[in-house]
Amino acid sequence: MSVLDGSVVNIALPTISAAFGEDVALSQWTITAYLVTMTALLLFFGRVSDFTGKAALFTAGQALFTLGSLA
């Protein structure tokens, strides 16, 4: 999913830049912030899964993703 998300953001980058009236170079910070956030959350939720169990956390994440997609 992260590859798909990265592709979506890269495709949307010119539109994001135009909407905020900024150049593409400045808008690339959006992608950098996304990657840093993903990396930090992977480490955090890896540790959480040690306590809650991998299957339970995966099911909760899948449910959250489904609800977010429906919204």
mmCIF file as Biopython writes it, N, C-alpha, C and O atoms, coordinates in Angstrom:
data_model
#
loop_
_atom_site.group_PDB
_atom_site.id
_atom_site.type_symbol
_atom_site.label_atom_id
_atom_site.label_alt_id
_atom_site.label_comp_id
_atom_site.label_asym_id
_atom_site.label_entity_id
_atom_site.label_seq_id
_atom_site.pdbx_PDB_ins_code
_atom_site.Cartn_x
_atom_site.Cartn_y
_atom_site.Cartn_z
_atom_site.occupancy
_atom_site.B_iso_or_equiv
_atom_site.auth_seq_id
_atom_site.auth_asym_id
_atom_site.pdbx_PDB_model_num
ATOM 1   N N  . MET A ? 1  ? 0.816   -1.201  0.000  1.0 0.0 1  A 1 
ATOM 2   C CA . MET A ? 1  ? 0.000   0.000   0.000  1.0 0.0 1  A 1 
ATOM 3   C C  . MET A ? 1  ? 0.853   1.256   0.000  1.0 0.0 1  A 1 
ATOM 4   O O  . MET A ? 1  ? 0.446   2.272   -0.563 1.0 0.0 1  A 1 
ATOM 5   N N  . SER A ? 2  ? 2.016   1.213   0.612  1.0 0.0 2  A 1 
ATOM 6   C CA . SER A ? 2  ? 2.835   2.427   0.659  1.0 0.0 2  A 1 
ATOM 7   C C  . SER A ? 2  ? 3.323   2.822   -0.726 1.0 0.0 2  A 1 
ATOM 8   O O  . SER A ? 2  ? 3.451   4.010   -1.020 1.0 0.0 2  A 1 
ATOM 9   N N  . VAL A ? 3  ? 3.598   1.837   -1.584 1.0 0.0 3  A 1 
ATOM 10  C CA . VAL A ? 3  ? 4.001   2.156   -2.951 1.0 0.0 3  A 1 
ATOM 11  C C  . VAL A ? 3  ? 2.845   2.820   -3.689 1.0 0.0 3  A 1 
ATOM 12  O O  . VAL A ? 3  ? 3.048   3.794   -4.414 1.0 0.0 3  A 1 
ATOM 13  N N  . LEU A ? 4  ? 1.638   2.300   -3.508 1.0 0.0 4  A 1 
ATOM 14  C CA . LEU A ? 4  ? 0.455   2.889   -4.134 1.0 0.0 4  A 1 
ATOM 15  C C  . LEU A ? 4  ? 0.219   4.303   -3.606 1.0 0.0 4  A 1 
ATOM 16  O O  . LEU A ? 4  ? -0.051  5.223   -4.379 1.0 0.0 4  A 1 
ATOM 17  N N  . ASP A ? 5  ? 0.321   4.469   -2.307 1.0 0.0 5  A 1 
ATOM 18  C CA . ASP A ? 5  ? 0.138   5.802   -1.711 1.0 0.0 5  A 1 
ATOM 19  C C  . ASP A ? 5  ? 1.174   6.791   -2.233 1.0 0.0 5  A 1 
ATOM 20  O O  . ASP A ? 5  ? 0.845   7.935   -2.546 1.0 0.0 5  A 1 
ATOM 21  N N  . GLY A ? 6  ? 2.425   6.349   -2.326 1.0 0.0 6  A 1 
ATOM 22  C CA . GLY A ? 6  ? 3.470   7.220   -2.845 1.0 0.0 6  A 1 
ATOM 23  C C  . GLY A ? 6  ? 3.211   7.614   -4.289 1.0 0.0 6  A 1 
ATOM 24  O O  . GLY A ? 6  ? 3.453   8.755   -4.682 1.0 0.0 6  A 1 
ATOM 25  N N  . SER A ? 7  ? 2.716   6.664   -5.081 1.0 0.0 7  A 1 
ATOM 26  C CA . SER A ? 7  ? 2.395   6.966   -6.474 1.0 0.0 7  A 1 
ATOM 27  C C  . SER A ? 7  ? 1.250   7.965   -6.578 1.0 0.0 7  A 1 
ATOM 28  O O  . SER A ? 7  ? 1.284   8.874   -7.407 1.0 0.0 7  A 1 
ATOM 29  N N  . VAL A ? 8  ? 0.244   7.795   -5.739 1.0 0.0 8  A 1 
ATOM 30  C CA . VAL A ? 8  ? -0.899  8.712   -5.758 1.0 0.0 8  A 1 
ATOM 31  C C  . VAL A ? 8  ? -0.458  10.124  -5.403 1.0 0.0 8  A 1 
ATOM 32  O O  . VAL A ? 8  ? -0.883  11.088  -6.040 1.0 0.0 8  A 1 
ATOM 33  N N  . VAL A ? 9  ? 0.379   10.247  -4.405 1.0 0.0 9  A 1 
ATOM 34  C CA . VAL A ? 9  ? 0.850   11.568  -3.999 1.0 0.0 9  A 1 
ATOM 35  C C  . VAL A ? 9  ? 1.725   12.181  -5.091 1.0 0.0 9  A 1 
ATOM 36  O O  . VAL A ? 9  ? 1.632   13.379  -5.357 1.0 0.0 9  A 1 
ATOM 37  N N  . ASN A ? 10 ? 2.573   11.373  -5.724 1.0 0.0 10 A 1 
ATOM 38  C CA . ASN A ? 10 ? 3.413   11.895  -6.801 1.0 0.0 10 A 1 
ATOM 39  C C  . ASN A ? 10 ? 2.583   12.376  -7.981 1.0 0.0 10 A 1 
ATOM 40  O O  . ASN A ? 10 ? 2.907   13.396  -8.590 1.0 0.0 10 A 1 
ATOM 41  N N  . ILE A ? 11 ? 1.531   11.664  -8.307 1.0 0.0 11 A 1 
ATOM 42  C CA . ILE A ? 11 ? 0.657   12.068  -9.407 1.0 0.0 11 A 1 
ATOM 43  C C  . ILE A ? 11 ? -0.106  13.342  -9.041 1.0 0.0 11 A 1 
ATOM 44  O O  . ILE A ? 11 ? -0.312  14.211  -9.889 1.0 0.0 11 A 1 
ATOM 45  N N  . ALA A ? 12 ? -0.518  13.448  -7.790 1.0 0.0 12 A 1 
ATOM 46  C CA . ALA A ? 12 ? -1.303  14.603  -7.351 1.0 0.0 12 A 1 
ATOM 47  C C  . ALA A ? 12 ? -0.447  15.826  -7.035 1.0 0.0 12 A 1 
ATOM 48  O O  . ALA A ? 12 ? -0.986  16.907  -6.798 1.0 0.0 12 A 1 
ATOM 49  N N  . LEU A ? 13 ? 0.866   15.674  -7.027 1.0 0.0 13 A 1 
ATOM 50  C CA . LEU A ? 13 ? 1.744   16.776  -6.616 1.0 0.0 13 A 1 
ATOM 51  C C  . LEU A ? 13 ? 1.564   18.053  -7.441 1.0 0.0 13 A 1 
ATOM 52  O O  . LEU A ? 13 ? 1.505   19.129  -6.846 1.0 0.0 13 A 1 
ATOM 53  N N  . PRO A ? 14 ? 1.473   18.001  -8.772 1.0 0.0 14 A 1 
ATOM 54  C CA . PRO A ? 14 ? 1.241   19.253  -9.511 1.0 0.0 14 A 1 
ATOM 55  C C  . PRO A ? 14 ? -0.092  19.927  -9.149 1.0 0.0 14 A 1 
ATOM 56  O O  . PRO A ? 14 ? -0.176  21.154  -9.092 1.0 0.0 14 A 1 
ATOM 57  N N  . THR A ? 15 ? -1.121  19.123  -8.909 1.0 0.0 15 A 1 
ATOM 58  C CA . THR A ? 15 ? -2.419  19.680  -8.518 1.0 0.0 15 A 1 
ATOM 59  C C  . THR A ? 15 ? -2.337  20.312  -7.128 1.0 0.0 15 A 1 
ATOM 60  O O  . THR A ? 15 ? -2.898  21.382  -6.893 1.0 0.0 15 A 1 
ATOM 61  N N  . ILE A ? 16 ? -1.646  19.655  -6.223 1.0 0.0 16 A 1 
ATOM 62  C CA . ILE A ? 16 ? -1.456  20.205  -4.876 1.0 0.0 16 A 1 
ATOM 63  C C  . ILE A ? 16 ? -0.696  21.520  -4.956 1.0 0.0 16 A 1 
ATOM 64  O O  . ILE A ? 16 ? -1.043  22.490  -4.282 1.0 0.0 16 A 1 
ATOM 65  N N  . SER A ? 17 ? 0.341   21.548  -5.782 1.0 0.0 17 A 1 
ATOM 66  C CA . SER A ? 17 ? 1.142   22.768  -5.940 1.0 0.0 17 A 1 
ATOM 67  C C  . SER A ? 17 ? 0.309   23.917  -6.492 1.0 0.0 17 A 1 
ATOM 68  O O  . SER A ? 17 ? 0.398   25.048  -6.014 1.0 0.0 17 A 1 
ATOM 69  N N  . ALA A ? 18 ? -0.507  23.615  -7.508 1.0 0.0 18 A 1 
ATOM 70  C CA . ALA A ? 18 ? -1.347  24.652  -8.105 1.0 0.0 18 A 1 
ATOM 71  C C  . ALA A ? 18 ? -2.409  25.149  -7.128 1.0 0.0 18 A 1 
ATOM 72  O O  . ALA A ? 18 ? -2.712  26.342  -7.093 1.0 0.0 18 A 1 
ATOM 73  N N  . ALA A ? 19 ? -2.973  24.242  -6.340 1.0 0.0 19 A 1 
ATOM 74  C CA . ALA A ? 19 ? -4.031  24.619  -5.401 1.0 0.0 19 A 1 
ATOM 75  C C  . ALA A ? 19 ? -3.512  25.575  -4.324 1.0 0.0 19 A 1 
ATOM 76  O O  . ALA A ? 19 ? -4.223  26.487  -3.902 1.0 0.0 19 A 1 
ATOM 77  N N  . PHE A ? 20 ? -2.278  25.362  -3.887 1.0 0.0 20 A 1 
ATOM 78  C CA . PHE A ? 20 ? -1.715  26.211  -2.848 1.0 0.0 20 A 1 
ATOM 79  C C  . PHE A ? 20 ? -0.853  27.332  -3.396 1.0 0.0 20 A 1 
ATOM 80  O O  . PHE A ? 20 ? -0.331  28.147  -2.635 1.0 0.0 20 A 1 
ATOM 81  N N  . GLY A ? 21 ? -0.700  27.378  -4.722 1.0 0.0 21 A 1 
ATOM 82  C CA . GLY A ? 21 ? 0.081   28.437  -5.339 1.0 0.0 21 A 1 
ATOM 83  C C  . GLY A ? 21 ? 1.561   28.351  -5.036 1.0 0.0 21 A 1 
ATOM 84  O O  . GLY A ? 21 ? 2.234   29.379  -4.950 1.0 0.0 21 A 1 
ATOM 85  N N  . GLU A ? 22 ? 2.082   27.146  -4.871 1.0 0.0 22 A 1 
ATOM 86  C CA . GLU A ? 22 ? 3.499   26.942  -4.564 1.0 0.0 22 A 1 
ATOM 87  C C  . GLU A ? 22 ? 4.165   26.200  -5.711 1.0 0.0 22 A 1 
ATOM 88  O O  . GLU A ? 22 ? 3.489   25.582  -6.533 1.0 0.0 22 A 1 
ATOM 89  N N  . ASP A ? 23 ? 5.492   26.261  -5.767 1.0 0.0 23 A 1 
ATOM 90  C CA . ASP A ? 23 ? 6.186   25.511  -6.795 1.0 0.0 23 A 1 
ATOM 91  C C  . ASP A ? 23 ? 6.322   24.047  -6.381 1.0 0.0 23 A 1 
ATOM 92  O O  . ASP A ? 23 ? 6.173   23.702  -5.208 1.0 0.0 23 A 1 
ATOM 93  N N  . VAL A ? 24 ? 6.605   23.201  -7.355 1.0 0.0 24 A 1 
ATOM 94  C CA . VAL A ? 24 ? 6.647   21.759  -7.105 1.0 0.0 24 A 1 
ATOM 95  C C  . VAL A ? 24 ? 7.755   21.399  -6.122 1.0 0.0 24 A 1 
ATOM 96  O O  . VAL A ? 24 ? 7.591   20.483  -5.315 1.0 0.0 24 A 1 
ATOM 97  N N  . ALA A ? 25 ? 8.876   22.106  -6.179 1.0 0.0 25 A 1 
ATOM 98  C CA . ALA A ? 25 ? 9.993   21.809  -5.280 1.0 0.0 25 A 1 
ATOM 99  C C  . ALA A ? 25 ? 9.581   21.945  -3.815 1.0 0.0 25 A 1 
ATOM 100 O O  . ALA A ? 25 ? 9.969   21.132  -2.976 1.0 0.0 25 A 1 
ATOM 101 N N  . LEU A ? 26 ? 8.801   22.965  -3.517 1.0 0.0 26 A 1 
ATOM 102 C CA . LEU A ? 26 ? 8.333   23.156  -2.145 1.0 0.0 26 A 1 
ATOM 103 C C  . LEU A ? 26 ? 7.289   22.104  -1.773 1.0 0.0 26 A 1 
ATOM 104 O O  . LEU A ? 26 ? 7.232   21.653  -0.629 1.0 0.0 26 A 1 
ATOM 105 N N  . SER A ? 27 ? 6.473   21.722  -2.736 1.0 0.0 27 A 1 
ATOM 106 C CA . SER A ? 27 ? 5.427   20.737  -2.468 1.0 0.0 27 A 1 
ATOM 107 C C  . SER A ? 27 ? 5.979   19.330  -2.278 1.0 0.0 27 A 1 
ATOM 108 O O  . SER A ? 27 ? 5.288   18.465  -1.738 1.0 0.0 27 A 1 
ATOM 109 N N  . GLN A ? 28 ? 7.198   19.091  -2.707 1.0 0.0 28 A 1 
ATOM 110 C CA . GLN A ? 28 ? 7.791   17.772  -2.513 1.0 0.0 28 A 1 
ATOM 111 C C  . GLN A ? 28 ? 8.018   17.466  -1.039 1.0 0.0 28 A 1 
ATOM 112 O O  . GLN A ? 28 ? 8.221   16.311  -0.664 1.0 0.0 28 A 1 
ATOM 113 N N  . TRP A ? 29 ? 7.983   18.490  -0.213 1.0 0.0 29 A 1 
ATOM 114 C CA . TRP A ? 29 ? 8.066   18.260  1.230  1.0 0.0 29 A 1 
ATOM 115 C C  . TRP A ? 29 ? 6.868   17.444  1.707  1.0 0.0 29 A 1 
ATOM 116 O O  . TRP A ? 29 ? 6.946   16.771  2.735  1.0 0.0 29 A 1 
ATOM 117 N N  . THR A ? 30 ? 5.758   17.501  0.964  1.0 0.0 30 A 1 
ATOM 118 C CA . THR A ? 30 ? 4.593   16.683  1.300  1.0 0.0 30 A 1 
ATOM 119 C C  . THR A ? 30 ? 4.961   15.212  1.263  1.0 0.0 30 A 1 
ATOM 120 O O  . THR A ? 30 ? 4.605   14.455  2.167  1.0 0.0 30 A 1 
ATOM 121 N N  . ILE A ? 31 ? 5.668   14.807  0.228  1.0 0.0 31 A 1 
ATOM 122 C CA . ILE A ? 31 ? 6.080   13.408  0.094  1.0 0.0 31 A 1 
ATOM 123 C C  . ILE A ? 31 ? 7.084   13.041  1.182  1.0 0.0 31 A 1 
ATOM 124 O O  . ILE A ? 31 ? 7.011   11.956  1.759  1.0 0.0 31 A 1 
ATOM 125 N N  . THR A ? 32 ? 8.017   13.944  1.458  1.0 0.0 32 A 1 
ATOM 126 C CA . THR A ? 32 ? 9.010   13.675  2.494  1.0 0.0 32 A 1 
ATOM 127 C C  . THR A ? 32 ? 8.352   13.521  3.860  1.0 0.0 32 A 1 
ATOM 128 O O  . THR A ? 32 ? 8.702   12.619  4.621  1.0 0.0 32 A 1 
ATOM 129 N N  . ALA A ? 33 ? 7.407   14.394  4.173  1.0 0.0 33 A 1 
ATOM 130 C CA . ALA A ? 33 ? 6.690   14.291  5.457  1.0 0.0 33 A 1 
ATOM 131 C C  . ALA A ? 33 ? 5.911   12.989  5.537  1.0 0.0 33 A 1 
ATOM 132 O O  . ALA A ? 33 ? 5.848   12.364  6.596  1.0 0.0 33 A 1 
ATOM 133 N N  . TYR A ? 34 ? 5.316   12.576  4.419  1.0 0.0 34 A 1 
ATOM 134 C CA . TYR A ? 34 ? 4.572   11.319  4.388  1.0 0.0 34 A 1 
ATOM 135 C C  . TYR A ? 34 ? 5.505   10.135  4.678  1.0 0.0 34 A 1 
ATOM 136 O O  . TYR A ? 34 ? 5.167   9.264   5.479  1.0 0.0 34 A 1 
ATOM 137 N N  . LEU A ? 35 ? 6.668   10.101  4.036  1.0 0.0 35 A 1 
ATOM 138 C CA . LEU A ? 35 ? 7.599   8.992   4.229  1.0 0.0 35 A 1 
ATOM 139 C C  . LEU A ? 35 ? 8.161   8.953   5.647  1.0 0.0 35 A 1 
ATOM 140 O O  . LEU A ? 35 ? 8.321   7.874   6.218  1.0 0.0 35 A 1 
ATOM 141 N N  . VAL A ? 36 ? 8.460   10.116  6.218  1.0 0.0 36 A 1 
ATOM 142 C CA . VAL A ? 36 ? 8.960   10.160  7.594  1.0 0.0 36 A 1 
ATOM 143 C C  . VAL A ? 36 ? 7.878   9.673   8.567  1.0 0.0 36 A 1 
ATOM 144 O O  . VAL A ? 36 ? 8.167   8.929   9.504  1.0 0.0 36 A 1 
ATOM 145 N N  . THR A ? 37 ? 6.638   10.097  8.336  1.0 0.0 37 A 1 
ATOM 146 C CA . THR A ? 37 ? 5.527   9.665   9.192  1.0 0.0 37 A 1 
ATOM 147 C C  . THR A ? 37 ? 5.320   8.160   9.087  1.0 0.0 37 A 1 
ATOM 148 O O  . THR A ? 37 ? 5.133   7.489   10.102 1.0 0.0 37 A 1 
ATOM 149 N N  . MET A ? 38 ? 5.351   7.628   7.879  1.0 0.0 38 A 1 
ATOM 150 C CA . MET A ? 38 ? 5.181   6.186   7.690  1.0 0.0 38 A 1 
ATOM 151 C C  . MET A ? 38 ? 6.277   5.404   8.410  1.0 0.0 38 A 1 
ATOM 152 O O  . MET A ? 38 ? 6.005   4.387   9.048  1.0 0.0 38 A 1 
ATOM 153 N N  . THR A ? 39 ? 7.506   5.881   8.304  1.0 0.0 39 A 1 
ATOM 154 C CA . THR A ? 39 ? 8.626   5.201   8.950  1.0 0.0 39 A 1 
ATOM 155 C C  . THR A ? 39 ? 8.466   5.209   10.472 1.0 0.0 39 A 1 
ATOM 156 O O  . THR A ? 39 ? 8.677   4.187   11.125 1.0 0.0 39 A 1 
ATOM 157 N N  . ALA A ? 40 ? 8.099   6.346   11.029 1.0 0.0 40 A 1 
ATOM 158 C CA . ALA A ? 40 ? 7.925   6.442   12.477 1.0 0.0 40 A 1 
ATOM 159 C C  . ALA A ? 40 ? 6.780   5.557   12.952 1.0 0.0 40 A 1 
ATOM 160 O O  . ALA A ? 40 ? 6.887   4.898   13.987 1.0 0.0 40 A 1 
ATOM 161 N N  . LEU A ? 41 ? 5.678   5.541   12.194 1.0 0.0 41 A 1 
ATOM 162 C CA . LEU A ? 41 ? 4.536   4.725   12.599 1.0 0.0 41 A 1 
ATOM 163 C C  . LEU A ? 41 ? 4.812   3.239   12.456 1.0 0.0 41 A 1 
ATOM 164 O O  . LEU A ? 41 ? 4.287   2.445   13.236 1.0 0.0 41 A 1 
ATOM 165 N N  . LEU A ? 42 ? 5.622   2.838   11.482 1.0 0.0 42 A 1 
ATOM 166 C CA . LEU A ? 42 ? 5.990   1.428   11.352 1.0 0.0 42 A 1 
ATOM 167 C C  . LEU A ? 42 ? 6.737   0.950   12.592 1.0 0.0 42 A 1 
ATOM 168 O O  . LEU A ? 42 ? 6.467   -0.134  13.110 1.0 0.0 42 A 1 
ATOM 169 N N  . LEU A ? 43 ? 7.675   1.766   13.063 1.0 0.0 43 A 1 
ATOM 170 C CA . LEU A ? 43 ? 8.417   1.398   14.265 1.0 0.0 43 A 1 
ATOM 171 C C  . LEU A ? 43 ? 7.501   1.334   15.486 1.0 0.0 43 A 1 
ATOM 172 O O  . LEU A ? 43 ? 7.589   0.404   16.287 1.0 0.0 43 A 1 
ATOM 173 N N  . PHE A ? 44 ? 6.624   2.326   15.621 1.0 0.0 44 A 1 
ATOM 174 C CA . PHE A ? 44 ? 5.721   2.385   16.766 1.0 0.0 44 A 1 
ATOM 175 C C  . PHE A ? 44 ? 4.753   1.197   16.764 1.0 0.0 44 A 1 
ATOM 176 O O  . PHE A ? 44 ? 4.610   0.510   17.776 1.0 0.0 44 A 1 
ATOM 177 N N  . PHE A ? 45 ? 4.100   0.961   15.643 1.0 0.0 45 A 1 
ATOM 178 C CA . PHE A ? 45 ? 3.105   -0.109  15.597 1.0 0.0 45 A 1 
ATOM 179 C C  . PHE A ? 45 ? 3.737   -1.499  15.581 1.0 0.0 45 A 1 
ATOM 180 O O  . PHE A ? 45 ? 3.082   -2.475  15.947 1.0 0.0 45 A 1 
ATOM 181 N N  . GLY A ? 46 ? 4.992   -1.603  15.163 1.0 0.0 46 A 1 
ATOM 182 C CA . GLY A ? 46 ? 5.706   -2.865  15.322 1.0 0.0 46 A 1 
ATOM 183 C C  . GLY A ? 46 ? 5.847   -3.221  16.788 1.0 0.0 46 A 1 
ATOM 184 O O  . GLY A ? 46 ? 5.689   -4.377  17.180 1.0 0.0 46 A 1 
ATOM 185 N N  . ARG A ? 47 ? 6.144   -2.224  17.587 1.0 0.0 47 A 1 
ATOM 186 C CA . ARG A ? 47 ? 6.267   -2.447  19.040 1.0 0.0 47 A 1 
ATOM 187 C C  . ARG A ? 47 ? 4.901   -2.726  19.664 1.0 0.0 47 A 1 
ATOM 188 O O  . ARG A ? 47 ? 4.784   -3.583  20.541 1.0 0.0 47 A 1 
ATOM 189 N N  . VAL A ? 48 ? 3.865   -2.007  19.219 1.0 0.0 48 A 1 
ATOM 190 C CA . VAL A ? 48 ? 2.515   -2.236  19.733 1.0 0.0 48 A 1 
ATOM 191 C C  . VAL A ? 48 ? 2.064   -3.658  19.412 1.0 0.0 48 A 1 
ATOM 192 O O  . VAL A ? 48 ? 1.401   -4.296  20.229 1.0 0.0 48 A 1 
ATOM 193 N N  . SER A ? 49 ? 2.418   -4.160  18.225 1.0 0.0 49 A 1 
ATOM 194 C CA . SER A ? 49 ? 2.003   -5.506  17.843 1.0 0.0 49 A 1 
ATOM 195 C C  . SER A ? 49 ? 2.660   -6.576  18.719 1.0 0.0 49 A 1 
ATOM 196 O O  . SER A ? 49 ? 2.121   -7.672  18.870 1.0 0.0 49 A 1 
ATOM 197 N N  . ASP A ? 50 ? 3.816   -6.260  19.293 1.0 0.0 50 A 1 
ATOM 198 C CA . ASP A ? 50 ? 4.439   -7.206  20.224 1.0 0.0 50 A 1 
ATOM 199 C C  . ASP A ? 50 ? 3.573   -7.403  21.464 1.0 0.0 50 A 1 
ATOM 200 O O  . ASP A ? 50 ? 3.566   -8.484  22.053 1.0 0.0 50 A 1 
ATOM 201 N N  . PHE A ? 51 ? 2.855   -6.375  21.857 1.0 0.0 51 A 1 
ATOM 202 C CA . PHE A ? 51 ? 2.016   -6.451  23.049 1.0 0.0 51 A 1 
ATOM 203 C C  . PHE A ? 51 ? 0.607   -6.951  22.746 1.0 0.0 51 A 1 
ATOM 204 O O  . PHE A ? 51 ? 0.052   -7.733  23.518 1.0 0.0 51 A 1 
ATOM 205 N N  . THR A ? 52 ? 0.024   -6.513  21.637 1.0 0.0 52 A 1 
ATOM 206 C CA . THR A ? 52 ? -1.376  -6.839  21.348 1.0 0.0 52 A 1 
ATOM 207 C C  . THR A ? 52 ? -1.540  -8.081  20.500 1.0 0.0 52 A 1 
ATOM 208 O O  . THR A ? 52 ? -2.618  -8.674  20.480 1.0 0.0 52 A 1 
ATOM 209 N N  . GLY A ? 53 ? -0.515  -8.480  19.812 1.0 0.0 53 A 1 
ATOM 210 C CA . GLY A ? 53 ? -0.606  -9.599  18.890 1.0 0.0 53 A 1 
ATOM 211 C C  . GLY A ? 53 ? -0.724  -9.082  17.459 1.0 0.0 53 A 1 
ATOM 212 O O  . GLY A ? 53 ? -1.435  -8.116  17.180 1.0 0.0 53 A 1 
ATOM 213 N N  . LYS A ? 54 ? -0.021  -9.742  16.585 1.0 0.0 54 A 1 
ATOM 214 C CA . LYS A ? 54 ? 0.023   -9.283  15.204 1.0 0.0 54 A 1 
ATOM 215 C C  . LYS A ? 54 ? -1.315  -9.430  14.496 1.0 0.0 54 A 1 
ATOM 216 O O  . LYS A ? 54 ? -1.703  -8.555  13.722 1.0 0.0 54 A 1 
ATOM 217 N N  . ALA A ? 55 ? -2.019  -10.516 14.748 1.0 0.0 55 A 1 
ATOM 218 C CA . ALA A ? 55 ? -3.307  -10.744 14.080 1.0 0.0 55 A 1 
ATOM 219 C C  . ALA A ? 55 ? -4.347  -9.718  14.516 1.0 0.0 55 A 1 
ATOM 220 O O  . ALA A ? 55 ? -5.106  -9.215  13.688 1.0 0.0 55 A 1 
ATOM 221 N N  . ALA A ? 56 ? -4.388  -9.406  15.806 1.0 0.0 56 A 1 
ATOM 222 C CA . ALA A ? 56 ? -5.365  -8.436  16.304 1.0 0.0 56 A 1 
ATOM 223 C C  . ALA A ? 56 ? -5.080  -7.045  15.750 1.0 0.0 56 A 1 
ATOM 224 O O  . ALA A ? 56 ? -6.004  -6.333  15.357 1.0 0.0 56 A 1 
ATOM 225 N N  . LEU A ? 57 ? -3.825  -6.657  15.715 1.0 0.0 57 A 1 
ATOM 226 C CA . LEU A ? 57 ? -3.475  -5.338  15.193 1.0 0.0 57 A 1 
ATOM 227 C C  . LEU A ? 57 ? -3.727  -5.261  13.692 1.0 0.0 57 A 1 
ATOM 228 O O  . LEU A ? 57 ? -4.184  -4.235  13.189 1.0 0.0 57 A 1 
ATOM 229 N N  . PHE A ? 58 ? -3.429  -6.347  12.974 1.0 0.0 58 A 1 
ATOM 230 C CA . PHE A ? 58 ? -3.696  -6.367  11.539 1.0 0.0 58 A 1 
ATOM 231 C C  . PHE A ? 58 ? -5.184  -6.230  11.261 1.0 0.0 58 A 1 
ATOM 232 O O  . PHE A ? 58 ? -5.582  -5.484  10.366 1.0 0.0 58 A 1 
ATOM 233 N N  . THR A ? 59 ? -6.011  -6.943  12.019 1.0 0.0 59 A 1 
ATOM 234 C CA . THR A ? 59 ? -7.467  -6.864  11.839 1.0 0.0 59 A 1 
ATOM 235 C C  . THR A ? 59 ? -7.973  -5.457  12.149 1.0 0.0 59 A 1 
ATOM 236 O O  . THR A ? 59 ? -8.822  -4.930  11.430 1.0 0.0 59 A 1 
ATOM 237 N N  . ALA A ? 60 ? -7.462  -4.859  13.202 1.0 0.0 60 A 1 
ATOM 238 C CA . ALA A ? 60 ? -7.866  -3.494  13.549 1.0 0.0 60 A 1 
ATOM 239 C C  . ALA A ? 60 ? -7.427  -2.509  12.465 1.0 0.0 60 A 1 
ATOM 240 O O  . ALA A ? 60 ? -8.187  -1.608  12.109 1.0 0.0 60 A 1 
ATOM 241 N N  . GLY A ? 61 ? -6.229  -2.665  11.944 1.0 0.0 61 A 1 
ATOM 242 C CA . GLY A ? 61 ? -5.745  -1.798  10.882 1.0 0.0 61 A 1 
ATOM 243 C C  . GLY A ? 61 ? -6.537  -1.953  9.604  1.0 0.0 61 A 1 
ATOM 244 O O  . GLY A ? 61 ? -6.817  -0.973  8.914  1.0 0.0 61 A 1 
ATOM 245 N N  . GLN A ? 62 ? -6.899  -3.184  9.291  1.0 0.0 62 A 1 
ATOM 246 C CA . GLN A ? 62 ? -7.714  -3.430  8.100  1.0 0.0 62 A 1 
ATOM 247 C C  . GLN A ? 62 ? -9.097  -2.818  8.246  1.0 0.0 62 A 1 
ATOM 248 O O  . GLN A ? 62 ? -9.633  -2.253  7.293  1.0 0.0 62 A 1 
ATOM 249 N N  . ALA A ? 63 ? -9.669  -2.926  9.418  1.0 0.0 63 A 1 
ATOM 250 C CA . ALA A ? 63 ? -10.985 -2.321  9.669  1.0 0.0 63 A 1 
ATOM 251 C C  . ALA A ? 63 ? -10.907 -0.805  9.576  1.0 0.0 63 A 1 
ATOM 252 O O  . ALA A ? 63 ? -11.782 -0.174  8.982  1.0 0.0 63 A 1 
ATOM 253 N N  . LEU A ? 64 ? -9.879  -0.222  10.151 1.0 0.0 64 A 1 
ATOM 254 C CA . LEU A ? 64 ? -9.700  1.231   10.090 1.0 0.0 64 A 1 
ATOM 255 C C  . LEU A ? 64 ? -9.502  1.699   8.647  1.0 0.0 64 A 1 
ATOM 256 O O  . LEU A ? 64 ? -10.057 2.719   8.237  1.0 0.0 64 A 1 
ATOM 257 N N  . PHE A ? 65 ? -8.712  0.953   7.886  1.0 0.0 65 A 1 
ATOM 258 C CA . PHE A ? 65 ? -8.492  1.286   6.478  1.0 0.0 65 A 1 
ATOM 259 C C  . PHE A ? 65 ? -9.806  1.213   5.689  1.0 0.0 65 A 1 
ATOM 260 O O  . PHE A ? 65 ? -10.085 2.077   4.858  1.0 0.0 65 A 1 
ATOM 261 N N  . THR A ? 66 ? -10.603 0.182   5.955  1.0 0.0 66 A 1 
ATOM 262 C CA . THR A ? 66 ? -11.881 0.021   5.250  1.0 0.0 66 A 1 
ATOM 263 C C  . THR A ? 66 ? -12.826 1.162   5.591  1.0 0.0 66 A 1 
ATOM 264 O O  . THR A ? 66 ? -13.465 1.723   4.701  1.0 0.0 66 A 1 
ATOM 265 N N  . LEU A ? 67 ? -12.923 1.511   6.867  1.0 0.0 67 A 1 
ATOM 266 C CA . LEU A ? 67 ? -13.780 2.620   7.263  1.0 0.0 67 A 1 
ATOM 267 C C  . LEU A ? 67 ? -13.313 3.936   6.653  1.0 0.0 67 A 1 
ATOM 268 O O  . LEU A ? 67 ? -14.130 4.740   6.203  1.0 0.0 67 A 1 
ATOM 269 N N  . GLY A ? 68 ? -12.009 4.155   6.637  1.0 0.0 68 A 1 
ATOM 270 C CA . GLY A ? 68 ? -11.469 5.372   6.041  1.0 0.0 68 A 1 
ATOM 271 C C  . GLY A ? 68 ? -11.716 5.427   4.541  1.0 0.0 68 A 1 
ATOM 272 O O  . GLY A ? 68 ? -11.976 6.499   3.993  1.0 0.0 68 A 1 
ATOM 273 N N  . SER A ? 69 ? -11.637 4.290   3.877  1.0 0.0 69 A 1 
ATOM 274 C CA . SER A ? 69 ? -11.899 4.251   2.440  1.0 0.0 69 A 1 
ATOM 275 C C  . SER A ? 69 ? -13.366 4.511   2.144  1.0 0.0 69 A 1 
ATOM 276 O O  . SER A ? 69 ? -13.699 5.175   1.163  1.0 0.0 69 A 1 
ATOM 277 N N  . LEU A ? 70 ? -14.231 3.996   2.979  1.0 0.0 70 A 1 
ATOM 278 C CA . LEU A ? 70 ? -15.662 4.218   2.783  1.0 0.0 70 A 1 
ATOM 279 C C  . LEU A ? 70 ? -16.036 5.685   3.027  1.0 0.0 70 A 1 
ATOM 280 O O  . LEU A ? 70 ? -16.922 6.237   2.374  1.0 0.0 70 A 1 
ATOM 281 N N  . ALA A ? 71 ? -15.342 6.290   3.977  1.0 0.0 71 A 1 
ATOM 282 C CA . ALA A ? 71 ? -15.636 7.696   4.279  1.0 0.0 71 A 1 
ATOM 283 C C  . ALA A ? 71 ? -15.195 8.566   3.113  1.0 0.0 71 A 1 
ATOM 284 O O  . ALA A ? 71 ? -15.351 9.786   3.160  1.0 0.0 71 A 1 
#
